[in-house]
């Protein structure tokens, strides 16, 4: 058999054609964050939510300056003018019972509500991430004591804490945000702690610790970047919750004091005239609903985009 192979003539063979293009990767390799961006913008609901938030945020900045009225300015000659009346002029949302322009007050109030929600969410983020990281990373007795404090706070209804704090403090933008954030960080800390407990036993963390990485480097370089996905998702759901709490506090009279305006204050003022002048409640209620709806759409989209199990 071997002798027959040796006697074969080279003329009986010809080189095979090899197409290297078949081994090339069919598409450009995407990093994790590039894939997150691609999946996020392919989610129609998330994009709609982002666009609505940007539009409302932009109108909250430029809307109060689109006419010549101040949100505090009163004119008793144009009290309770409907936006559908011919004499409305440039009162595009009409006026309230004191003759104040509702267009200016509505967009100014939307900006104040967003500002309070963002401050509260920022406090939640700072305290929650720091508290949860320390508790989850060190574990042991430190974790036990810190979680007992969390359990006490969870057992107290946060609405009662918010109301008691606002009764004690003078209502304002920062006191309201602080009252909302006082117990709001607990959920963020528990999520971060759970992620830390899961990640600190991973092989790359053990390898970094073996190579001499300190606590600060372990947290900042290895653990916290991998926790940011759940943190961002939780933050997107924290903001609409803070907007709702601010509106509720304004509705029950514990929000900003007149003549200041927020969406909750405007809804409370319009509710008193609901049966006679329903438009005074309609516009701030629609904007509040759109904000809540948009942030929930955005949060759902980010949750799907940041989930590594859905990566293709």
Backbone torsions as a table, in degrees:
resi	resn	phi	psi	omega
1	UNK	NA	-45.8	179.1
2	UNK	-65.6	-35.8	179.8
3	UNK	-66.8	-37.6	179.0
4	UNK	-64.8	-36.8	179.1
5	UNK	-67.3	-38.8	180.0
6	UNK	-66.9	-28.1	-177.9
7	UNK	-83.8	-2.9	179.9
8	UNK	-70.1	139.2	-178.5
9	UNK	-82.8	139.4	176.4
10	UNK	-60.4	-21.2	179.9
11	UNK	-67.4	-15.9	-179.8
12	UNK	-79.3	-7.4	-176.2
13	UNK	-115.8	150.1	173.8
14	UNK	-138.9	145.5	-176.8
15	UNK	-64.6	140.0	179.5
16	UNK	-81.0	140.8	176.8
17	UNK	-81.0	131.0	-176.8
18	UNK	-121.2	120.9	-178.8
19	UNK	-93.8	105.5	-178.4
20	UNK	-71.1	-20.0	-178.6
21	UNK	-65.4	-23.1	179.9
22	UNK	-70.5	-18.9	179.9
23	UNK	-94.6	-4.6	-180.0
24	UNK	-74.3	150.2	177.8
25	UNK	-69.4	132.5	-172.2
26	UNK	-68.3	-26.0	179.4
27	UNK	-140.5	162.7	-179.3
28	UNK	-66.3	136.7	-179.6
29	UNK	-70.2	131.7	-178.7
30	UNK	-106.0	139.2	172.7
31	UNK	-74.0	173.2	-178.4
32	UNK	-60.9	-46.6	-176.6
33	UNK	-72.9	-30.0	174.1
34	UNK	-66.5	-39.0	178.2
35	UNK	-69.3	-36.0	175.8
36	UNK	-60.9	-45.8	-179.8
37	UNK	-63.5	-40.9	-179.7
38	UNK	-64.0	-44.2	-179.1
39	UNK	-71.0	-32.9	179.2
40	UNK	-65.7	-47.1	-176.8
41	UNK	-76.3	-10.7	172.3
42	UNK	-86.3	-6.9	177.8
43	UNK	-91.7	107.8	-175.4
44	UNK	-61.8	-42.9	-178.6
45	UNK	-62.3	-41.9	180.0
46	UNK	-65.2	-40.1	179.2
47	UNK	-65.8	-42.1	177.2
48	UNK	-60.5	-44.0	178.2
49	UNK	-61.3	-43.0	178.7
50	UNK	-63.3	-43.1	-179.3
51	UNK	-64.1	-43.9	179.5
52	UNK	-62.1	-41.3	179.0
53	UNK	-63.7	-43.2	179.4
54	UNK	-64.5	-40.9	-179.4
55	UNK	-65.7	-47.3	-179.9
56	UNK	-64.8	-40.2	177.6
57	UNK	-63.1	-41.2	178.0
58	UNK	-65.9	-41.1	179.2
59	UNK	-67.7	-31.3	176.5
60	UNK	-65.6	-25.4	179.1
61	UNK	-86.4	-48.1	-173.3
62	UNK	-98.1	-18.1	-176.2
63	UNK	-59.0	-46.7	-179.2
64	UNK	-62.8	-19.6	-179.4
65	UNK	-98.3	8.6	-177.0
66	UNK	-84.5	-6.3	171.9
67	UNK	-137.8	-174.4	-172.5
68	UNK	-95.2	14.4	-174.6
69	UNK	-103.9	147.5	173.9
70	UNK	-97.5	149.2	-176.7
71	UNK	-66.9	-16.8	177.1
72	UNK	-96.8	-12.0	-171.8
73	UNK	-66.9	127.0	-179.9
74	UNK	-110.1	140.3	177.8
75	UNK	-143.3	103.7	-175.3
76	UNK	-73.0	-5.0	176.9
77	UNK	-80.3	-15.9	-178.1
78	UNK	-126.7	43.0	179.0
79	UNK	-70.7	137.4	172.8
80	UNK	52.3	45.2	175.8
81	UNK	-86.4	123.0	-179.9
82	UNK	-73.5	147.7	176.7
83	UNK	-66.4	-12.3	-179.7
84	UNK	-95.8	-2.9	177.4
85	UNK	-75.9	148.8	-179.7
86	UNK	-69.9	-25.1	-176.9
87	UNK	-90.2	11.6	-174.7
88	UNK	-67.2	-27.1	-179.0
89	UNK	65.6	-126.9	178.6
90	UNK	-101.1	22.8	169.8
91	UNK	-85.3	80.9	-168.9
92	UNK	-67.2	-28.6	175.4
93	UNK	-103.8	8.0	-177.6
94	UNK	85.1	-166.5	179.7
95	UNK	-131.3	164.0	179.9
96	UNK	-97.8	-168.1	-174.7
97	UNK	-71.6	-9.5	175.0
98	UNK	-106.3	7.9	179.2
99	UNK	77.3	17.7	178.9
100	UNK	-84.6	143.1	-176.6
101	UNK	-71.5	121.1	-175.9
102	UNK	-77.0	-26.1	175.0
103	UNK	-59.3	-51.7	-178.7
104	UNK	-63.8	-44.6	-177.3
105	UNK	-68.6	-35.7	-178.8
106	UNK	-66.8	-47.3	-178.7
107	UNK	-72.7	-34.5	174.1
108	UNK	-63.8	-43.8	178.4
109	UNK	-64.0	-36.4	176.5
110	UNK	-63.5	-40.0	177.4
111	UNK	-65.0	-40.7	178.5
112	UNK	-65.7	-42.1	178.7
113	UNK	-63.0	-42.5	177.4
114	UNK	-64.0	-41.0	-179.7
115	UNK	-63.4	-45.6	178.3
116	UNK	-61.0	-42.9	-179.5
117	UNK	-64.8	-40.5	-179.3
118	UNK	-68.8	-39.3	176.8
119	UNK	-63.8	-44.9	178.9
120	UNK	-62.5	-42.1	179.3
121	UNK	-66.2	-36.4	177.6
122	UNK	-65.3	-40.4	176.6
123	UNK	-65.8	-42.8	176.3
124	UNK	-56.7	-46.4	-177.6
125	UNK	-62.8	-47.2	-176.4
126	UNK	-64.7	-52.7	-177.3
127	UNK	-69.5	-44.1	-176.0
128	UNK	-63.1	-45.3	-179.3
129	UNK	-67.0	-43.8	-179.7
130	UNK	-64.2	-47.3	-177.5
131	UNK	-65.0	-47.7	-179.2
132	UNK	-66.1	-36.0	179.8
133	UNK	-65.1	-46.3	-179.8
134	UNK	-63.8	-44.8	-178.4
135	UNK	-63.6	-46.2	-177.2
136	UNK	-74.3	-34.9	-176.0
137	UNK	-73.5	-46.7	-176.7
138	UNK	-80.3	-35.0	177.4
139	UNK	60.4	-159.6	175.4
140	UNK	60.0	-137.2	-176.6
141	UNK	-67.9	-34.3	177.6
142	UNK	-60.6	-45.7	-180.0
143	UNK	-64.8	-39.8	-179.6
144	UNK	-61.1	-48.1	-179.0
145	UNK	-66.1	-42.2	-178.7
146	UNK	-66.6	-36.4	179.6
147	UNK	-73.5	-25.3	174.5
148	UNK	-65.9	-38.3	176.8
149	UNK	-63.8	-41.9	179.0
150	UNK	-62.9	-41.4	-179.9
151	UNK	-63.9	-35.9	176.9
152	UNK	-65.3	-45.1	-179.9
153	UNK	-65.6	-36.8	178.5
154	UNK	-66.1	-33.5	-178.6
155	UNK	-73.2	-14.2	179.0
156	UNK	-97.5	124.1	178.0
157	UNK	-57.8	124.9	-174.8
158	UNK	-65.2	-27.5	179.7
159	UNK	-66.0	-36.4	177.7
160	UNK	-65.5	-42.1	179.3
161	UNK	-62.9	-42.8	-179.4
162	UNK	-63.0	-45.6	-178.5
163	UNK	-64.8	-43.5	-180.0
164	UNK	-64.1	-39.4	-179.9
165	UNK	-67.5	-39.0	180.0
166	UNK	-72.0	-28.4	174.0
167	UNK	-67.5	-35.1	-179.0
168	UNK	-78.0	-40.3	-178.8
169	UNK	-92.4	159.7	173.1
170	UNK	-77.0	122.1	-176.8
171	UNK	-58.9	132.3	178.6
172	UNK	-164.9	-179.4	-176.3
173	UNK	-62.2	-53.5	-177.5
174	UNK	-69.7	-43.4	176.8
175	UNK	-58.5	-39.6	178.9
176	UNK	-66.0	-44.5	178.4
177	UNK	-62.1	-41.3	178.7
178	UNK	-64.6	-40.4	179.2
179	UNK	-64.2	-40.2	179.3
180	UNK	-67.4	-37.9	-175.9
181	UNK	-82.0	-11.9	-173.8
182	UNK	-58.4	-38.9	177.1
183	UNK	-113.7	-7.1	-177.1
184	UNK	-70.9	-21.2	-177.4
185	UNK	-74.9	-13.5	-174.5
186	UNK	-61.5	-45.3	-179.4
187	UNK	-62.7	-41.1	178.0
188	UNK	-62.0	-43.1	-178.2
189	UNK	-65.0	-37.4	-179.6
190	UNK	-68.1	-37.4	177.4
191	UNK	-66.6	-44.7	179.4
192	UNK	-64.3	-41.7	178.9
193	UNK	-60.4	-45.4	-179.9
194	UNK	-61.3	-40.8	178.0
195	UNK	-65.8	-39.8	179.3
196	UNK	-63.3	-44.1	179.0
197	UNK	-61.0	-33.6	179.1
198	UNK	-76.5	-40.3	-172.9
199	UNK	-80.1	-31.5	-172.6
200	UNK	-69.4	-12.5	175.8
201	UNK	-97.8	4.6	178.5
202	UNK	-71.4	157.5	-174.8
203	UNK	-65.4	-38.5	-177.7
204	UNK	-67.7	-29.9	176.8
205	UNK	-72.1	-42.9	177.1
206	UNK	-62.7	-37.7	178.4
207	UNK	-66.0	-42.0	179.1
208	UNK	-64.7	-38.5	178.5
209	UNK	-67.2	-37.5	178.6
210	UNK	-64.7	-35.0	179.4
211	UNK	-79.3	0.9	173.0
212	UNK	99.4	15.2	179.2
213	UNK	-67.1	133.9	179.9
214	UNK	-80.6	177.7	-178.1
215	UNK	-61.8	-45.7	-177.7
216	UNK	-62.0	-44.4	-180.0
217	UNK	-67.4	-37.9	179.4
218	UNK	-61.5	-43.4	-178.2
219	UNK	-71.9	-46.8	-172.1
220	UNK	-78.2	-33.3	-173.5
221	UNK	-100.1	-28.8	-171.4
222	UNK	-115.5	-37.8	-172.9
223	UNK	-96.5	-54.2	-176.0
224	UNK	-60.1	-40.7	176.9
225	UNK	-58.7	-30.8	179.8
226	UNK	-83.7	-8.4	177.8
227	UNK	-95.5	-12.1	-171.2
228	UNK	-63.5	-29.1	178.7
229	UNK	-58.9	-59.8	176.7
230	UNK	-60.6	-31.9	179.6
231	UNK	-65.5	-44.9	179.9
232	UNK	-63.1	-42.2	179.9
233	UNK	-63.1	-46.4	179.1
234	UNK	-61.8	-38.7	179.9
235	UNK	-63.3	-38.2	-179.3
236	UNK	-67.7	-25.9	175.6
237	UNK	-90.0	-18.3	177.5
238	UNK	-73.0	-38.2	-176.8
239	UNK	-61.8	-50.8	177.6
240	UNK	-63.4	-31.3	176.6
241	UNK	-65.1	-40.0	177.7
242	UNK	-67.4	-38.2	176.5
243	UNK	-61.5	-41.7	179.1
244	UNK	-64.7	-44.3	179.8
245	UNK	-62.3	-41.1	178.8
246	UNK	-63.3	-43.2	178.9
247	UNK	-65.0	-39.4	179.0
248	UNK	-64.8	-43.7	179.2
249	UNK	-63.3	-40.3	176.9
250	UNK	-65.8	-34.8	-178.2
251	UNK	-69.5	-35.1	-178.8
252	UNK	-91.1	5.1	174.5
253	UNK	90.0	11.0	178.4
254	UNK	-104.7	9.9	-179.9
255	UNK	-89.1	-148.0	-179.8
256	UNK	-64.5	148.3	-179.6
257	UNK	-88.5	143.9	176.7
258	UNK	-57.6	146.3	7.5
259	UNK	-92.3	14.9	177.4
260	UNK	-62.6	158.6	-174.6
261	UNK	-134.3	140.6	167.4
262	UNK	-144.6	172.9	-178.5
263	UNK	-62.8	-38.9	178.3
264	UNK	-65.6	-41.1	178.2
265	UNK	-64.2	-42.2	-179.8
266	UNK	-65.6	-40.7	178.0
267	UNK	-65.4	-38.4	177.5
268	UNK	-64.4	-43.2	178.4
269	UNK	-64.9	-42.6	-179.3
270	UNK	-70.5	-29.1	-179.5
271	UNK	-63.1	-32.2	179.2
272	UNK	-65.9	-24.3	-179.0
273	UNK	-114.6	22.9	-170.2
274	UNK	-60.4	-43.8	-175.5
275	UNK	-72.4	-25.0	-177.1
276	UNK	-98.4	-44.9	-177.3
277	UNK	-128.9	76.0	-175.6
278	UNK	-65.7	-20.9	-179.0
279	UNK	-63.2	-25.3	-178.6
280	UNK	-68.0	-24.6	175.0
281	UNK	-94.4	-28.4	-170.7
282	UNK	-61.5	-51.7	-172.2
283	UNK	-66.1	-50.1	177.0
284	UNK	-64.2	-32.3	178.9
285	UNK	-67.7	-38.9	178.2
286	UNK	-64.7	-44.4	-179.5
287	UNK	-65.7	-40.6	176.4
288	UNK	-60.9	-43.9	179.6
289	UNK	-64.1	-41.6	179.3
290	UNK	-64.3	-38.6	177.6
291	UNK	-64.0	-47.3	178.8
292	UNK	-61.0	-44.9	-179.4
293	UNK	-63.3	-43.1	-176.1
294	UNK	-67.1	-44.3	-179.4
295	UNK	-67.5	-33.2	176.5
296	UNK	-69.2	-39.8	174.7
297	UNK	-62.1	-43.6	179.4
298	UNK	-63.8	-41.9	178.7
299	UNK	-64.3	-40.9	176.9
300	UNK	-63.4	-41.8	179.3
301	UNK	-64.6	-41.8	178.3
302	UNK	-67.7	-36.5	178.4
303	UNK	-62.2	-42.5	178.5
304	UNK	-70.3	-38.7	-175.9
305	UNK	-72.1	-33.4	-176.4
306	UNK	-89.0	-4.9	179.6
307	UNK	-76.9	111.7	-178.0
308	UNK	-65.3	-19.5	179.1
309	UNK	-68.7	-22.7	-179.3
310	UNK	-93.1	1.3	-178.4
311	UNK	-71.2	136.3	-178.4
312	UNK	-110.1	NA	NA
